[in-house]
Amino acid sequence: MSILYESFGSDPYYLGYLVTLDNGINGSGRAQGFTPSVSHNNDFIKLKMSRVGNPGNINFAITATSVAGTPSGGNLNVGSTSGNTLPTDPADGEWRQINLLPSYGLGSGTTYAIVATCPTADITNFVYIYMDEPSAYSGGVYSYKDILGNWNIYDGDLGFEEWSLTGGFIPRIFIG
């Protein structure tokens, strides 16, 4: 049984988009912070998206965040989906499920970031990720990565859902 833990925006109306450093205009990534109120394993996320052209694979990761709330450190878990199979009409965006591996135990009260990149996107082949502005989600901030590789906070929030397959928290035990 899948359990929805964190979410924002049942139908955000403002369109943001992903492009790569290659076209040099809007940077290479988008991120949305979130703060679980209950410890649980994170197994998949959903974001509402559509496309222009054939952007290729969209990569996702859950990361820790900096004090400011922007992505920081390595990936805790990762997943991807084909941007080429998303709807082409922005009015018909799809809530796409992205399975993440490994299942990762998120701690209650800790802020994490959902990070999205699309390495082969360009000015004519890109992804729209639906967002709302101004910011209304209190559990984290929306940020984008500029052409210099810096994360910048923007007054808005991506529509997202964060899910667990187990509904519980499986602690990690390291023996070494």
Short mmCIF file of the C-alpha atoms (twelve columns), coordinates in Angstrom:
data_MODEL
# 
_entry.id   MODEL 
# 
loop_
_atom_site.group_PDB 
_atom_site.id 
_atom_site.type_symbol 
_atom_site.label_atom_id 
_atom_site.label_alt_id 
_atom_site.label_comp_id 
_atom_site.label_asym_id 
_atom_site.label_seq_id 
_atom_site.Cartn_x 
_atom_site.Cartn_y 
_atom_site.Cartn_z 
_atom_site.pdbx_PDB_model_num 
ATOM 1   C CA . MET A 1   0.000  0.000  0.000   1 
ATOM 2   C CA . SER A 2   1.483  3.364  -1.035  1 
ATOM 3   C CA . ILE A 3   1.207  6.296  1.360   1 
ATOM 4   C CA . LEU A 4   1.399  9.963  0.370   1 
ATOM 5   C CA . TYR A 5   3.457  11.874 2.963   1 
ATOM 6   C CA . GLU A 6   4.297  15.318 1.567   1 
ATOM 7   C CA . SER A 7   2.707  17.242 -1.294  1 
ATOM 8   C CA . PHE A 8   1.950  20.649 -2.681  1 
ATOM 9   C CA . GLY A 9   -0.410 21.798 -5.401  1 
ATOM 10  C CA . SER A 10  -3.163 19.589 -6.712  1 
ATOM 11  C CA . ASP A 11  -3.088 21.580 -9.956  1 
ATOM 12  C CA . PRO A 12  -0.420 24.323 -10.038 1 
ATOM 13  C CA . TYR A 13  -1.045 26.708 -12.889 1 
ATOM 14  C CA . TYR A 14  2.240  28.507 -13.545 1 
ATOM 15  C CA . LEU A 15  4.744  26.802 -15.854 1 
ATOM 16  C CA . GLY A 16  8.446  26.648 -15.072 1 
ATOM 17  C CA . TYR A 17  10.847 24.786 -17.340 1 
ATOM 18  C CA . LEU A 18  14.112 22.882 -17.383 1 
ATOM 19  C CA . VAL A 19  16.982 23.617 -19.724 1 
ATOM 20  C CA . THR A 20  20.645 22.686 -19.606 1 
ATOM 21  C CA . LEU A 21  23.809 24.704 -19.173 1 
ATOM 22  C CA . ASP A 22  24.359 24.074 -22.886 1 
ATOM 23  C CA . ASN A 23  21.986 26.796 -24.021 1 
ATOM 24  C CA . GLY A 24  23.255 29.144 -21.308 1 
ATOM 25  C CA . ILE A 25  19.940 30.897 -20.603 1 
ATOM 26  C CA . ASN A 26  18.168 29.341 -17.625 1 
ATOM 27  C CA . GLY A 27  20.661 26.993 -16.011 1 
ATOM 28  C CA . SER A 28  20.499 23.278 -15.511 1 
ATOM 29  C CA . GLY A 29  18.262 22.303 -12.625 1 
ATOM 30  C CA . ARG A 30  15.132 22.887 -10.587 1 
ATOM 31  C CA . ALA A 31  14.578 21.878 -6.960  1 
ATOM 32  C CA . GLN A 32  11.786 21.886 -4.414  1 
ATOM 33  C CA . GLY A 33  12.448 21.553 -0.703  1 
ATOM 34  C CA . PHE A 34  10.132 19.571 1.566   1 
ATOM 35  C CA . THR A 35  10.085 18.659 5.257   1 
ATOM 36  C CA . PRO A 36  8.503  15.363 6.347   1 
ATOM 37  C CA . SER A 37  6.425  15.568 9.527   1 
ATOM 38  C CA . VAL A 38  6.808  11.795 10.040  1 
ATOM 39  C CA . SER A 39  9.914  9.610  9.524   1 
ATOM 40  C CA . HIS A 40  9.379  7.204  6.629   1 
ATOM 41  C CA . ASN A 41  11.045 5.592  3.625   1 
ATOM 42  C CA . ASN A 42  10.943 7.575  0.386   1 
ATOM 43  C CA . ASP A 43  10.239 5.325  -2.615  1 
ATOM 44  C CA . PHE A 44  8.787  7.551  -5.327  1 
ATOM 45  C CA . ILE A 45  7.771  11.081 -6.199  1 
ATOM 46  C CA . LYS A 46  5.280  12.582 -8.630  1 
ATOM 47  C CA . LEU A 47  5.581  15.881 -10.470 1 
ATOM 48  C CA . LYS A 48  3.220  17.406 -13.005 1 
ATOM 49  C CA . MET A 49  5.064  17.880 -16.309 1 
ATOM 50  C CA . SER A 50  4.711  18.324 -20.053 1 
ATOM 51  C CA . ARG A 51  7.243  18.808 -22.840 1 
ATOM 52  C CA . VAL A 52  8.249  20.710 -25.952 1 
ATOM 53  C CA . GLY A 53  10.090 18.655 -28.582 1 
ATOM 54  C CA . ASN A 54  12.085 15.652 -27.366 1 
ATOM 55  C CA . PRO A 55  14.044 16.599 -24.245 1 
ATOM 56  C CA . GLY A 56  15.319 13.090 -23.434 1 
ATOM 57  C CA . ASN A 57  15.608 11.640 -19.947 1 
ATOM 58  C CA . ILE A 58  14.743 13.712 -16.891 1 
ATOM 59  C CA . ASN A 59  16.821 12.806 -13.842 1 
ATOM 60  C CA . PHE A 60  15.595 13.181 -10.267 1 
ATOM 61  C CA . ALA A 61  17.276 12.930 -6.895  1 
ATOM 62  C CA . ILE A 62  16.513 13.529 -3.252  1 
ATOM 63  C CA . THR A 63  19.292 15.472 -1.513  1 
ATOM 64  C CA . ALA A 64  19.979 17.130 1.802   1 
ATOM 65  C CA . THR A 65  19.643 20.910 1.886   1 
ATOM 66  C CA . SER A 66  21.768 23.857 2.948   1 
ATOM 67  C CA . VAL A 67  20.744 26.190 5.773   1 
ATOM 68  C CA . ALA A 68  19.042 28.336 3.096   1 
ATOM 69  C CA . GLY A 69  17.023 25.314 1.899   1 
ATOM 70  C CA . THR A 70  18.743 24.753 -1.463  1 
ATOM 71  C CA . PRO A 71  20.170 21.344 -2.522  1 
ATOM 72  C CA . SER A 72  23.405 20.379 -0.815  1 
ATOM 73  C CA . GLY A 73  25.573 17.255 -0.797  1 
ATOM 74  C CA . GLY A 74  25.226 14.014 -2.693  1 
ATOM 75  C CA . ASN A 75  22.144 12.177 -3.879  1 
ATOM 76  C CA . LEU A 76  20.295 10.116 -1.263  1 
ATOM 77  C CA . ASN A 77  18.283 8.273  -3.916  1 
ATOM 78  C CA . VAL A 78  17.743 8.726  -7.650  1 
ATOM 79  C CA . GLY A 79  15.346 7.979  -10.508 1 
ATOM 80  C CA . SER A 80  14.587 9.026  -14.060 1 
ATOM 81  C CA . THR A 81  11.817 9.115  -16.630 1 
ATOM 82  C CA . SER A 82  11.638 9.761  -20.362 1 
ATOM 83  C CA . GLY A 83  10.681 13.334 -21.106 1 
ATOM 84  C CA . ASN A 84  9.901  12.253 -24.682 1 
ATOM 85  C CA . THR A 85  6.732  10.442 -23.516 1 
ATOM 86  C CA . LEU A 86  5.219  13.397 -21.623 1 
ATOM 87  C CA . PRO A 87  2.203  15.207 -23.099 1 
ATOM 88  C CA . THR A 88  3.001  18.042 -25.513 1 
ATOM 89  C CA . ASP A 89  0.048  20.268 -24.592 1 
ATOM 90  C CA . PRO A 90  0.826  22.300 -21.430 1 
ATOM 91  C CA . ALA A 91  -2.895 22.255 -20.603 1 
ATOM 92  C CA . ASP A 92  -2.697 18.443 -20.355 1 
ATOM 93  C CA . GLY A 93  0.319  17.995 -18.103 1 
ATOM 94  C CA . GLU A 94  0.761  14.587 -16.521 1 
ATOM 95  C CA . TRP A 95  1.416  13.740 -12.869 1 
ATOM 96  C CA . ARG A 96  4.363  11.436 -13.661 1 
ATOM 97  C CA . GLN A 97  5.559  8.879  -11.105 1 
ATOM 98  C CA . ILE A 98  9.332  8.587  -10.712 1 
ATOM 99  C CA . ASN A 99  10.534 5.531  -8.800  1 
ATOM 100 C CA . LEU A 100 13.588 6.239  -6.641  1 
ATOM 101 C CA . LEU A 101 16.375 3.846  -5.623  1 
ATOM 102 C CA . PRO A 102 17.431 2.938  -3.076  1 
ATOM 103 C CA . SER A 103 14.457 3.360  -0.769  1 
ATOM 104 C CA . TYR A 104 15.748 5.993  1.639   1 
ATOM 105 C CA . GLY A 105 14.721 6.704  5.250   1 
ATOM 106 C CA . LEU A 106 13.736 10.366 5.613   1 
ATOM 107 C CA . GLY A 107 13.815 11.886 9.083   1 
ATOM 108 C CA . SER A 108 10.951 13.837 10.593  1 
ATOM 109 C CA . GLY A 109 11.604 17.594 10.693  1 
ATOM 110 C CA . THR A 110 14.586 17.407 8.307   1 
ATOM 111 C CA . THR A 111 14.385 19.397 5.066   1 
ATOM 112 C CA . TYR A 112 15.258 17.590 1.831   1 
ATOM 113 C CA . ALA A 113 15.168 18.670 -1.824  1 
ATOM 114 C CA . ILE A 114 13.672 17.048 -4.910  1 
ATOM 115 C CA . VAL A 115 16.174 17.910 -7.652  1 
ATOM 116 C CA . ALA A 116 15.311 17.658 -11.362 1 
ATOM 117 C CA . THR A 117 17.746 17.912 -14.288 1 
ATOM 118 C CA . CYS A 118 17.382 17.256 -17.987 1 
ATOM 119 C CA . PRO A 119 20.907 16.892 -19.449 1 
ATOM 120 C CA . THR A 120 19.927 16.747 -23.139 1 
ATOM 121 C CA . ALA A 121 17.348 19.543 -23.072 1 
ATOM 122 C CA . ASP A 122 17.972 22.678 -25.097 1 
ATOM 123 C CA . ILE A 123 16.109 25.772 -26.219 1 
ATOM 124 C CA . THR A 124 13.770 23.776 -28.521 1 
ATOM 125 C CA . ASN A 125 13.530 20.512 -26.522 1 
ATOM 126 C CA . PHE A 126 12.623 21.039 -22.862 1 
ATOM 127 C CA . VAL A 127 10.324 20.092 -19.991 1 
ATOM 128 C CA . TYR A 128 7.696  22.177 -18.248 1 
ATOM 129 C CA . ILE A 129 7.361  21.421 -14.533 1 
ATOM 130 C CA . TYR A 130 4.219  22.923 -13.109 1 
ATOM 131 C CA . MET A 131 4.579  25.359 -10.222 1 
ATOM 132 C CA . ASP A 132 2.675  27.946 -8.252  1 
ATOM 133 C CA . GLU A 133 3.794  31.442 -7.363  1 
ATOM 134 C CA . PRO A 134 4.197  33.230 -5.039  1 
ATOM 135 C CA . SER A 135 5.479  30.628 -2.596  1 
ATOM 136 C CA . ALA A 136 2.734  29.053 -0.488  1 
ATOM 137 C CA . TYR A 137 4.333  25.779 0.721   1 
ATOM 138 C CA . SER A 138 5.876  26.194 4.175   1 
ATOM 139 C CA . GLY A 139 7.954  22.986 4.173   1 
ATOM 140 C CA . GLY A 140 10.693 24.113 1.789   1 
ATOM 141 C CA . VAL A 141 11.793 26.526 -0.919  1 
ATOM 142 C CA . TYR A 142 11.886 26.354 -4.720  1 
ATOM 143 C CA . SER A 143 15.302 26.984 -6.269  1 
ATOM 144 C CA . TYR A 144 16.971 26.880 -9.665  1 
ATOM 145 C CA . LYS A 145 20.587 26.281 -10.675 1 
ATOM 146 C CA . ASP A 146 22.007 29.124 -12.763 1 
ATOM 147 C CA . ILE A 147 24.585 28.924 -15.538 1 
ATOM 148 C CA . LEU A 148 27.382 29.407 -12.984 1 
ATOM 149 C CA . GLY A 149 26.228 26.353 -11.015 1 
ATOM 150 C CA . ASN A 150 24.781 28.304 -8.063  1 
ATOM 151 C CA . TRP A 151 21.405 27.507 -6.516  1 
ATOM 152 C CA . ASN A 152 19.091 30.543 -6.311  1 
ATOM 153 C CA . ILE A 153 15.815 30.758 -4.380  1 
ATOM 154 C CA . TYR A 154 12.735 31.901 -6.309  1 
ATOM 155 C CA . ASP A 155 9.339  32.907 -4.878  1 
ATOM 156 C CA . GLY A 156 7.297  29.895 -5.991  1 
ATOM 157 C CA . ASP A 157 6.783  26.176 -5.357  1 
ATOM 158 C CA . LEU A 158 6.819  23.145 -7.642  1 
ATOM 159 C CA . GLY A 159 3.783  20.903 -7.544  1 
ATOM 160 C CA . PHE A 160 4.972  17.584 -6.098  1 
ATOM 161 C CA . GLU A 161 3.970  14.459 -4.219  1 
ATOM 162 C CA . GLU A 162 6.359  12.383 -2.079  1 
ATOM 163 C CA . TRP A 163 5.419  8.731  -1.407  1 
ATOM 164 C CA . SER A 164 6.416  5.605  0.536   1 
ATOM 165 C CA . LEU A 165 5.636  2.005  -0.405  1 
ATOM 166 C CA . THR A 166 6.096  0.678  3.125   1 
ATOM 167 C CA . GLY A 167 4.455  3.378  5.188   1 
ATOM 168 C CA . GLY A 168 7.200  3.063  7.762   1 
ATOM 169 C CA . PHE A 169 10.776 3.904  8.514   1 
ATOM 170 C CA . ILE A 170 13.495 1.302  8.100   1 
ATOM 171 C CA . PRO A 171 16.652 2.544  9.836   1 
ATOM 172 C CA . ARG A 172 19.997 2.066  8.150   1 
ATOM 173 C CA . ILE A 173 22.526 0.008  10.104  1 
ATOM 174 C CA . PHE A 174 26.151 0.155  9.048   1 
ATOM 175 C CA . ILE A 175 28.568 -2.521 10.169  1 
ATOM 176 C CA . GLY A 176 32.169 -1.839 9.566   1 
# 
